[in-house]
Amino acid sequence: MFTREELIGYFHRLPWPMSLHLEIVEFVPTDFRSFASEESIKAWRGEKSFYTSALQFWRSVLQVEGWSGKELHFLSYTEACLFQSISKAEFSDIVLDSSGLLQRPLPRFLTDLDGFKSGLRMLAEWNDVTVMAELSGSFIAYSWSTTA
């Protein structure tokens, strides 16, 4: 999908803001069976008609998550990222394993992976997991975290 070097170069090359055409779904601790676990999930989806590449999509996700103005911290963020290719099965397993205690269903775009082309594991910490995927008509990203 893209490399650390490509993300760093692309991130700094373009001015903020970019056009954002993202569908965003968020689950907070009270959406889980045990909200004492302090879990949260965020998912993003962007149609390919608005994004020419996974890199452009990911930069929009970072923008909507508040990275504008935090460029000094961006290199440490990218150093923590894995940029590891993953399969459709791996993407699905990560999403299903970390969302098992949700009280309401995940959005369909995270469970129906028809047209899966490639996946990328960005973070895989005990308390922070982020993956993204390219499908035939869209890009999707998923992040699970806990503060417990």
C-alpha positions, 0 to 999 in steps of 0.5 A: 500500500505505502511505506514509511518514507512515502507517508513522511514525504506525502504528509509534509508535502501537501497543505492542510486541509485536504478534501475529506470524504470520510464515513466515520464510525466510533464506539466508546466504552459504553458501547462494550459489554464491560465499559470498565475495560475502557475500550474504544473503536474508530473506523473510517471508510473513503470511496476511491472516487475521492481518493487516488491512493491509500496514502491520500486516504490515510492522510485524510484519516490523520487529518480528521484525527487532528494531526494538523499542527502536530507535525513535530510529533509525526516522525515519532508516530511513523517510527512506531508504525509497522507498515506490515502487509496483511491478508484479508483473513488477518484483517478480518481476524484483527477486527473480529478479535478486538470487537467481540465485546461490542453491544451493537454490530460493526459497520458492514464495511468492516465485515464485508471485505469483498474486493479485498486487494491489500491490507496494512498493519500500522500498529499492533500494541497491547493497547492500540491496534490499527489496520487499513485495507484497500478494497475494489471501490474503497479504502477502510481503516480500523483502530481499537484501543484501551486505556485500561 
